[in-house]
Amino acid sequence: MRSMRFATAALGAAIALLTGANAFAGSANVAVAANFTEPAKEIAGLFKAKTGHDIVLSFGASGQFYTQIKENAPFAILLSADDERPKKLVSEGLGVAESRFTYAIGKLVLWSRDPATVKGEETLKANAFNKLSIANPTAAPYGAAAVETLKALNLYDTIQPKIVQGNTISQAFQFVDTGNAELGFVALSQLMPNAGGSRWLVPQNLYTEIRQDAVLLKASAGNEAATAFLAFLKTPEARAVIEKFGYALDPKSGT
Amino acid sequence: MNLHVSADIWQPIRLTLELAALTTVILMVVGTPIAWWLARSRAWWKEAVAALVAIPLVLPPTVLGFYLLVALGPSGPGGALASLWGARTLAFTFPGLVIGSVLFSMPFVVQPIRNAFEAMGDRPMEAAATLRASPWRAFWTIAVPLASPGFLTGAILGFAHTVGEFGVVLMIGGNIPGKTKVLSVAIYDYVETSQWAEASVLALGMVVFSFCVILTMMLIEKKMTKSAS
């Protein structure tokens, strides 16, 4: 009997030791805009290696996440594709005001899978294609930016019948990637590291800056993993990853 | 309540009804021979075919939609077909939606018809044969009337299922007003932009419509089963 007791105690100690490493590791659910999928995964991996905290990522349309968060979806952080939704969440009392910052600035690109298709602005003017893919402008900022660009070039009315909308920027990209649309407005980040094809980086003066803001949700204000993750996003290490994936950085959001 | 349900709300409604009607008709024509074969064949691989037909029942619509996107595109058969009239792809078109709907709703039409044929058994067709009726004539004068409740169920289910279709349309439609922006996607758009009142109006309309359709089906089917037995 004594040996049984000893064995149980030893087993218990072993279990405690093995799980002890994670005894203080928290976790947080983060809603991530579809366009930020790859950098988010890498940064979450780095974060976990550094702190042991688990970041559970969900990817999708910012509009959809906003709606879900209003209905008490269990997200601690929203990494939005715009700055509208985080602002709204703060003004509606759901987001922590001081936590909101711009984690990335998105770059719009006109892209085709075919290396000869996109030459620049003139490709749009020439209008020699069947379908142009964009993200839904009401739900995705890259879609709105695409429409802004077309309007700034005075081409929206002529091209509009040829537009097909993807629900998210990922889907807009998919339409072009599968060749169903000859070209489309996608996020530069989706073309990293080397997507091939042909592209035109849309000049910033043609569309409103796509500031992608992060915000901590009030319900998770005490979640250590969440606050630590937001702080991590401002570190040079994380910012280097963000830049690597084709985003511009807001100088005011660094540490 | 300030509704902005403009006049062009009828466009997705009409589009949805057209899609559902066309899909149902096609499925009745295509699905009946399949159901007949499944009911009466003795091939050892017949249940494998049945399982293949039933796959859309368990596949997430987005998975089916994704493969359809590739198949309808320039690298798939859809693109090859479309090039006959100078187009690059069948995605983003109404015909493309019809193809997607037919594949997606097929099990809902084939299964009830197959069940009805099986319930009929061999005797009626055998009796017709002894009376020197050709198989073709026997099919139309004996099998179809006896299996009519199954036809009706299949038609109603196929129609209703296509009206409610969302995932597949989202993947291959491209949200083009008048061509691929069906009712479910229109409602989704309203929800995305937080236009709850408009979304509710449409959604409620769909619920009422579906309820009436299914209620009618149940009443007619009851009547048909009575007269068929």
Interface residues (C-beta under 8 A of the other chain):
Chain A: A61 G63 Q64 T67 N130 K131 S133 N136 T138 A139 I163 V164 Q165 G166 N167 Q171 Q174 F175 T178 G179 N180 A181 E182
Chain B: F66 L69 V70 L72 G73 P74 S75 G79 A87 R88 T89 A91 F92 L170 M171 G174 N175 I176 D189 V191 E192 T193 S194
